[in-house]
Amino acid sequence: MSEASNTTTTDKAAAPRKIKDPLWKRLYFAFSLFVLAVLAAHYAWVASGTAEWKLAKDEDGIQVYLLKAPGDPLLKARTVMEGDYTLTQLTSQHIGVGDTLQNCIDWVPGCKEMKRIQDFDPVRGYDKDMWRVELPGPFADRELLIATMFDQNKETKEVVLDVVGLPNTLPHTPGVVRIERIHNRWVYTPKPNGKVEVSLIQDVDLPGIGFFPYFLLNMTLVDQSHTFFATTLRTSLQEEKYKTAKLDFIDDIR
């Protein structure tokens, strides 16, 4: 009996003990997996998309559509509404009456400075401005050197305003990130019911050459676009200075 007992004890003692990896190795392994997962999700997202507009929100007479193009991490938004507006009333918000720092402050969160580079020329059909937008730390301020280009279809009277970036036509401001990609398109289309359809396509890369997570922009794009049309835009269009504005180069609705 004694020999059998000793044998059993010896077998148990001979079993190897499992040694755990140090904590730092386990943390490093978990972090590596996390980074790989993030990179995989990023590349999968960038490669995805149909390049087609899809309705994302329809409330208060305002529709917001999103477009995801393959190869582009940023979403584009198209916001649409109809209203009893004149073409001059709408256009004057961008050219002439509304071309002010206060309008920039009202429309663009963080706008702190506007510099006129070139007044609007009806013959050439465009003007140039520099906007500066303040961002909370640790992000650097952004500046937008833009041209607002006007065009009107003589037959349909539809007005198109293309707001495009001119990133390298003037020296960059030290310590400020110049936005390289911006093309916002406003389209004002007279409808048979006497109203005007207002459409805005937003294509802005706020990160520019600095660091700013693109997913934050994508997450808030729909709600911010809807809110801007529902509150800021509708309210400002009722201001008397826009309702009584005069722009000789526009063939308005009669």
CORLIN-V308038 format. One line per field, one symbol per residue. psi: psi as a letter, one per 30 degrees, with the letter a starting at -180 (. if undefined). burial: # if it has 16 or more other C-alpha atoms within 10 Angstrom, else .. A space follows every 10 residues. Layout:
# CORLIN-V308038
psi: ???
burial: ???
This chain:
# CORLIN-V308038
psi: eeeeeeeeee eeffkkkkkk lleeeeeeee eeeeeeeeee eeeeeefllf hkkkkfkjkh gkkkkkkjkk fkfklkkjkk lllilleeee efffkcegil eeeeeeejkf kfkkkkeklk jfefgllklk kkkklllgkl lkkjjlkjkk kkkfefgkkk jjjkkiegfl klkkgkkkkf jkjkjkkjjk lfgflkkkkk kkikieebga kjkffeeeef eeeeeeeeee deeeeeffke fefglkjffk jlk.
burial: .......... .......... .......... .......... ....#...#. ......#... .########. ..######## ##..###### ########## #.###....# #.##.....# .....##### ####.....# ########## ##....#### #######... .....##### ########## .....##### ########.. ......#... ##..##.### .....##... .##.#.#..# ....
